[in-house]
Amino acid sequence: MSRDTDWHVFDKACDMTAMALRGKADDVQPAAAAELFAAIYGALKEAADGIESGGQQAGFQRGA
């Protein structure tokens, strides 16, 4: 995964974690928030790796 893609995945994982914990900051322990972030980041990274290693080029192909 390129550094740029990795940064976008990290940024999106931060956003999704913040949205999931919104309004619960008083009730959530830091370890639980870290575990949630790790799960979200891992899932997004796995999906991004799957997209990049798909072997197909974007766009239309001629003669198919």
Phi and psi restraints in degrees (range 20) as a CNS / XPLOR table:
assign (resid 1 and name C) (resid 2 and name N)
       (resid 2 and name CA) (resid 2 and name C) 1.0 -69.7 20.0 2
assign (resid 2 and name N) (resid 2 and name CA)
       (resid 2 and name C) (resid 3 and name N) 1.0 159.5 20.0 2
assign (resid 2 and name C) (resid 3 and name N)
       (resid 3 and name CA) (resid 3 and name C) 1.0 -62.4 20.0 2
assign (resid 3 and name N) (resid 3 and name CA)
       (resid 3 and name C) (resid 4 and name N) 1.0 -39.2 20.0 2
assign (resid 3 and name C) (resid 4 and name N)
       (resid 4 and name CA) (resid 4 and name C) 1.0 -63.6 20.0 2
assign (resid 4 and name N) (resid 4 and name CA)
       (resid 4 and name C) (resid 5 and name N) 1.0 -44.6 20.0 2
assign (resid 4 and name C) (resid 5 and name N)
       (resid 5 and name CA) (resid 5 and name C) 1.0 -64.8 20.0 2
assign (resid 5 and name N) (resid 5 and name CA)
       (resid 5 and name C) (resid 6 and name N) 1.0 -41.3 20.0 2
assign (resid 5 and name C) (resid 6 and name N)
       (resid 6 and name CA) (resid 6 and name C) 1.0 -61.1 20.0 2
assign (resid 6 and name N) (resid 6 and name CA)
       (resid 6 and name C) (resid 7 and name N) 1.0 -39.2 20.0 2
assign (resid 6 and name C) (resid 7 and name N)
       (resid 7 and name CA) (resid 7 and name C) 1.0 -64.3 20.0 2
assign (resid 7 and name N) (resid 7 and name CA)
       (resid 7 and name C) (resid 8 and name N) 1.0 -41.9 20.0 2
assign (resid 7 and name C) (resid 8 and name N)
       (resid 8 and name CA) (resid 8 and name C) 1.0 -65.1 20.0 2
assign (resid 8 and name N) (resid 8 and name CA)
       (resid 8 and name C) (resid 9 and name N) 1.0 -38.9 20.0 2
assign (resid 8 and name C) (resid 9 and name N)
       (resid 9 and name CA) (resid 9 and name C) 1.0 -64.1 20.0 2
assign (resid 9 and name N) (resid 9 and name CA)
       (resid 9 and name C) (resid 10 and name N) 1.0 -44.9 20.0 2
assign (resid 9 and name C) (resid 10 and name N)
       (resid 10 and name CA) (resid 10 and name C) 1.0 -60.5 20.0 2
assign (resid 10 and name N) (resid 10 and name CA)
       (resid 10 and name C) (resid 11 and name N) 1.0 -45.8 20.0 2
assign (resid 10 and name C) (resid 11 and name N)
       (resid 11 and name CA) (resid 11 and name C) 1.0 -62.3 20.0 2
assign (resid 11 and name N) (resid 11 and name CA)
       (resid 11 and name C) (resid 12 and name N) 1.0 -42.7 20.0 2
assign (resid 11 and name C) (resid 12 and name N)
       (resid 12 and name CA) (resid 12 and name C) 1.0 -66.9 20.0 2
assign (resid 12 and name N) (resid 12 and name CA)
       (resid 12 and name C) (resid 13 and name N) 1.0 -37.2 20.0 2
assign (resid 12 and name C) (resid 13 and name N)
       (resid 13 and name CA) (resid 13 and name C) 1.0 -64.3 20.0 2
assign (resid 13 and name N) (resid 13 and name CA)
       (resid 13 and name C) (resid 14 and name N) 1.0 -38.6 20.0 2
assign (resid 13 and name C) (resid 14 and name N)
       (resid 14 and name CA) (resid 14 and name C) 1.0 -62.8 20.0 2
assign (resid 14 and name N) (resid 14 and name CA)
       (resid 14 and name C) (resid 15 and name N) 1.0 -45.5 20.0 2
assign (resid 14 and name C) (resid 15 and name N)
       (resid 15 and name CA) (resid 15 and name C) 1.0 -60.9 20.0 2
assign (resid 15 and name N) (resid 15 and name CA)
       (resid 15 and name C) (resid 16 and name N) 1.0 -45.7 20.0 2
assign (resid 15 and name C) (resid 16 and name N)
       (resid 16 and name CA) (resid 16 and name C) 1.0 -67.5 20.0 2
assign (resid 16 and name N) (resid 16 and name CA)
       (resid 16 and name C) (resid 17 and name N) 1.0 -37.4 20.0 2
assign (resid 16 and name C) (resid 17 and name N)
       (resid 17 and name CA) (resid 17 and name C) 1.0 -65.0 20.0 2
assign (resid 17 and name N) (resid 17 and name CA)
       (resid 17 and name C) (resid 18 and name N) 1.0 -43.6 20.0 2
assign (resid 17 and name C) (resid 18 and name N)
       (resid 18 and name CA) (resid 18 and name C) 1.0 -62.4 20.0 2
assign (resid 18 and name N) (resid 18 and name CA)
       (resid 18 and name C) (resid 19 and name N) 1.0 -40.7 20.0 2
assign (resid 18 and name C) (resid 19 and name N)
       (resid 19 and name CA) (resid 19 and name C) 1.0 -66.1 20.0 2
assign (resid 19 and name N) (resid 19 and name CA)
       (resid 19 and name C) (resid 20 and name N) 1.0 -39.0 20.0 2
assign (resid 19 and name C) (resid 20 and name N)
       (resid 20 and name CA) (resid 20 and name C) 1.0 -67.7 20.0 2
assign (resid 20 and name N) (resid 20 and name CA)
       (resid 20 and name C) (resid 21 and name N) 1.0 -32.0 20.0 2
assign (resid 20 and name C) (resid 21 and name N)
       (resid 21 and name CA) (resid 21 and name C) 1.0 -96.9 20.0 2
assign (resid 21 and name N) (resid 21 and name CA)
       (resid 21 and name C) (resid 22 and name N) 1.0 -0.1 20.0 2
assign (resid 21 and name C) (resid 22 and name N)
       (resid 22 and name CA) (resid 22 and name C) 1.0 -57.6 20.0 2
assign (resid 22 and name N) (resid 22 and name CA)
       (resid 22 and name C) (resid 23 and name N) 1.0 129.1 20.0 2
assign (resid 22 and name C) (resid 23 and name N)
       (resid 23 and name CA) (resid 23 and name C) 1.0 82.5 20.0 2
assign (resid 23 and name N) (resid 23 and name CA)
       (resid 23 and name C) (resid 24 and name N) 1.0 -3.1 20.0 2
assign (resid 23 and name C) (resid 24 and name N)
       (resid 24 and name CA) (resid 24 and name C) 1.0 -116.2 20.0 2
assign (resid 24 and name N) (resid 24 and name CA)
       (resid 24 and name C) (resid 25 and name N) 1.0 8.7 20.0 2
assign (resid 24 and name C) (resid 25 and name N)
       (resid 25 and name CA) (resid 25 and name C) 1.0 -56.8 20.0 2
assign (resid 25 and name N) (resid 25 and name CA)
       (resid 25 and name C) (resid 26 and name N) 1.0 -33.1 20.0 2
assign (resid 25 and name C) (resid 26 and name N)
       (resid 26 and name CA) (resid 26 and name C) 1.0 -74.3 20.0 2
assign (resid 26 and name N) (resid 26 and name CA)
       (resid 26 and name C) (resid 27 and name N) 1.0 -24.2 20.0 2
assign (resid 26 and name C) (resid 27 and name N)
       (resid 27 and name CA) (resid 27 and name C) 1.0 -98.2 20.0 2
assign (resid 27 and name N) (resid 27 and name CA)
       (resid 27 and name C) (resid 28 and name N) 1.0 -14.0 20.0 2
assign (resid 27 and name C) (resid 28 and name N)
       (resid 28 and name CA) (resid 28 and name C) 1.0 -101.9 20.0 2
assign (resid 28 and name N) (resid 28 and name CA)
       (resid 28 and name C) (resid 29 and name N) 1.0 129.4 20.0 2
assign (resid 28 and name C) (resid 29 and name N)
       (resid 29 and name CA) (resid 29 and name C) 1.0 -75.9 20.0 2
assign (resid 29 and name N) (resid 29 and name CA)
       (resid 29 and name C) (resid 30 and name N) 1.0 149.8 20.0 2
assign (resid 29 and name C) (resid 30 and name N)
       (resid 30 and name CA) (resid 30 and name C) 1.0 -56.6 20.0 2
assign (resid 30 and name N) (resid 30 and name CA)
       (resid 30 and name C) (resid 31 and name N) 1.0 -36.1 20.0 2
assign (resid 30 and name C) (resid 31 and name N)
       (resid 31 and name CA) (resid 31 and name C) 1.0 -64.9 20.0 2
assign (resid 31 and name N) (resid 31 and name CA)
       (resid 31 and name C) (resid 32 and name N) 1.0 -36.5 20.0 2
assign (resid 31 and name C) (resid 32 and name N)
       (resid 32 and name CA) (resid 32 and name C) 1.0 -69.7 20.0 2
assign (resid 32 and name N) (resid 32 and name CA)
       (resid 32 and name C) (resid 33 and name N) 1.0 -38.9 20.0 2
assign (resid 32 and name C) (resid 33 and name N)
       (resid 33 and name CA) (resid 33 and name C) 1.0 -65.9 20.0 2
assign (resid 33 and name N) (resid 33 and name CA)
       (resid 33 and name C) (resid 34 and name N) 1.0 -39.7 20.0 2
assign (resid 33 and name C) (resid 34 and name N)
       (resid 34 and name CA) (resid 34 and name C) 1.0 -65.3 20.0 2
assign (resid 34 and name N) (resid 34 and name CA)
       (resid 34 and name C) (resid 35 and name N) 1.0 -39.8 20.0 2
assign (resid 34 and name C) (resid 35 and name N)
       (resid 35 and name CA) (resid 35 and name C) 1.0 -64.5 20.0 2
assign (resid 35 and name N) (resid 35 and name CA)
       (resid 35 and name C) (resid 36 and name N) 1.0 -41.5 20.0 2
assign (resid 35 and name C) (resid 36 and name N)
       (resid 36 and name CA) (resid 36 and name C) 1.0 -63.3 20.0 2
assign (resid 36 and name N) (resid 36 and name CA)
       (resid 36 and name C) (resid 37 and name N) 1.0 -45.4 20.0 2
assign (resid 36 and name C) (resid 37 and name N)
       (resid 37 and name CA) (resid 37 and name C) 1.0 -60.2 20.0 2
assign (resid 37 and name N) (resid 37 and name CA)
       (resid 37 and name C) (resid 38 and name N) 1.0 -44.1 20.0 2
assign (resid 37 and name C) (resid 38 and name N)
       (resid 38 and name CA) (resid 38 and name C) 1.0 -61.8 20.0 2
assign (resid 38 and name N) (resid 38 and name CA)
       (resid 38 and name C) (resid 39 and name N) 1.0 -39.0 20.0 2
assign (resid 38 and name C) (resid 39 and name N)
       (resid 39 and name CA) (resid 39 and name C) 1.0 -67.4 20.0 2
assign (resid 39 and name N) (resid 39 and name CA)
       (resid 39 and name C) (resid 40 and name N) 1.0 -44.1 20.0 2
assign (resid 39 and name C) (resid 40 and name N)
       (resid 40 and name CA) (resid 40 and name C) 1.0 -65.6 20.0 2
assign (resid 40 and name N) (resid 40 and name CA)
       (resid 40 and name C) (resid 41 and name N) 1.0 -46.5 20.0 2
assign (resid 40 and name C) (resid 41 and name N)
       (resid 41 and name CA) (resid 41 and name C) 1.0 -62.1 20.0 2
assign (resid 41 and name N) (resid 41 and name CA)
       (resid 41 and name C) (resid 42 and name N) 1.0 -43.1 20.0 2
assign (resid 41 and name C) (resid 42 and name N)
       (resid 42 and name CA) (resid 42 and name C) 1.0 -61.4 20.0 2
assign (resid 42 and name N) (resid 42 and name CA)
       (resid 42 and name C) (resid 43 and name N) 1.0 -43.0 20.0 2
assign (resid 42 and name C) (resid 43 and name N)
       (resid 43 and name CA) (resid 43 and name C) 1.0 -66.6 20.0 2
assign (resid 43 and name N) (resid 43 and name CA)
       (resid 43 and name C) (resid 44 and name N) 1.0 -42.8 20.0 2
assign (resid 43 and name C) (resid 44 and name N)
       (resid 44 and name CA) (resid 44 and name C) 1.0 -66.4 20.0 2
assign (resid 44 and name N) (resid 44 and name CA)
       (resid 44 and name C) (resid 45 and name N) 1.0 -40.3 20.0 2
assign (resid 44 and name C) (resid 45 and name N)
       (resid 45 and name CA) (resid 45 and name C) 1.0 -65.7 20.0 2
assign (resid 45 and name N) (resid 45 and name CA)
       (resid 45 and name C) (resid 46 and name N) 1.0 -41.5 20.0 2
assign (resid 45 and name C) (resid 46 and name N)
       (resid 46 and name CA) (resid 46 and name C) 1.0 -61.4 20.0 2
assign (resid 46 and name N) (resid 46 and name CA)
       (resid 46 and name C) (resid 47 and name N) 1.0 -43.0 20.0 2
assign (resid 46 and name C) (resid 47 and name N)
       (resid 47 and name CA) (resid 47 and name C) 1.0 -65.1 20.0 2
assign (resid 47 and name N) (resid 47 and name CA)
       (resid 47 and name C) (resid 48 and name N) 1.0 -42.9 20.0 2
assign (resid 47 and name C) (resid 48 and name N)
       (resid 48 and name CA) (resid 48 and name C) 1.0 -65.2 20.0 2
assign (resid 48 and name N) (resid 48 and name CA)
       (resid 48 and name C) (resid 49 and name N) 1.0 -39.6 20.0 2
assign (resid 48 and name C) (resid 49 and name N)
       (resid 49 and name CA) (resid 49 and name C) 1.0 -63.2 20.0 2
assign (resid 49 and name N) (resid 49 and name CA)
       (resid 49 and name C) (resid 50 and name N) 1.0 -38.8 20.0 2
assign (resid 49 and name C) (resid 50 and name N)
       (resid 50 and name CA) (resid 50 and name C) 1.0 -65.3 20.0 2
assign (resid 50 and name N) (resid 50 and name CA)
       (resid 50 and name C) (resid 51 and name N) 1.0 -36.6 20.0 2
assign (resid 50 and name C) (resid 51 and name N)
       (resid 51 and name CA) (resid 51 and name C) 1.0 -69.9 20.0 2
assign (resid 51 and name N) (resid 51 and name CA)
       (resid 51 and name C) (resid 52 and name N) 1.0 -44.1 20.0 2
assign (resid 51 and name C) (resid 52 and name N)
       (resid 52 and name CA) (resid 52 and name C) 1.0 -68.8 20.0 2
assign (resid 52 and name N) (resid 52 and name CA)
       (resid 52 and name C) (resid 53 and name N) 1.0 -32.0 20.0 2
assign (resid 52 and name C) (resid 53 and name N)
       (resid 53 and name CA) (resid 53 and name C) 1.0 -96.3 20.0 2
assign (resid 53 and name N) (resid 53 and name CA)
       (resid 53 and name C) (resid 54 and name N) 1.0 16.9 20.0 2
assign (resid 53 and name C) (resid 54 and name N)
       (resid 54 and name CA) (resid 54 and name C) 1.0 -66.9 20.0 2
assign (resid 54 and name N) (resid 54 and name CA)
       (resid 54 and name C) (resid 55 and name N) 1.0 -22.8 20.0 2
assign (resid 54 and name C) (resid 55 and name N)
       (resid 55 and name CA) (resid 55 and name C) 1.0 79.6 20.0 2
assign (resid 55 and name N) (resid 55 and name CA)
       (resid 55 and name C) (resid 56 and name N) 1.0 -0.8 20.0 2
assign (resid 55 and name C) (resid 56 and name N)
       (resid 56 and name CA) (resid 56 and name C) 1.0 -107.8 20.0 2
assign (resid 56 and name N) (resid 56 and name CA)
       (resid 56 and name C) (resid 57 and name N) 1.0 145.4 20.0 2
assign (resid 56 and name C) (resid 57 and name N)
       (resid 57 and name CA) (resid 57 and name C) 1.0 -91.5 20.0 2
assign (resid 57 and name N) (resid 57 and name CA)
       (resid 57 and name C) (resid 58 and name N) 1.0 147.9 20.0 2
assign (resid 57 and name C) (resid 58 and name N)
       (resid 58 and name CA) (resid 58 and name C) 1.0 -72.7 20.0 2
assign (resid 58 and name N) (resid 58 and name CA)
       (resid 58 and name C) (resid 59 and name N) 1.0 151.7 20.0 2
assign (resid 58 and name C) (resid 59 and name N)
       (resid 59 and name CA) (resid 59 and name C) 1.0 103.5 20.0 2
assign (resid 59 and name N) (resid 59 and name CA)
       (resid 59 and name C) (resid 60 and name N) 1.0 -172.2 20.0 2
assign (resid 59 and name C) (resid 60 and name N)
       (resid 60 and name CA) (resid 60 and name C) 1.0 -93.0 20.0 2
assign (resid 60 and name N) (resid 60 and name CA)
       (resid 60 and name C) (resid 61 and name N) 1.0 147.4 20.0 2
assign (resid 60 and name C) (resid 61 and name N)
       (resid 61 and name CA) (resid 61 and name C) 1.0 -114.9 20.0 2
assign (resid 61 and name N) (resid 61 and name CA)
       (resid 61 and name C) (resid 62 and name N) 1.0 138.9 20.0 2
assign (resid 61 and name C) (resid 62 and name N)
       (resid 62 and name CA) (resid 62 and name C) 1.0 -84.5 20.0 2
assign (resid 62 and name N) (resid 62 and name CA)
       (resid 62 and name C) (resid 63 and name N) 1.0 150.2 20.0 2
assign (resid 62 and name C) (resid 63 and name N)
       (resid 63 and name CA) (resid 63 and name C) 1.0 72.5 20.0 2
assign (resid 63 and name N) (resid 63 and name CA)
       (resid 63 and name C) (resid 64 and name N) 1.0 15.5 20.0 2
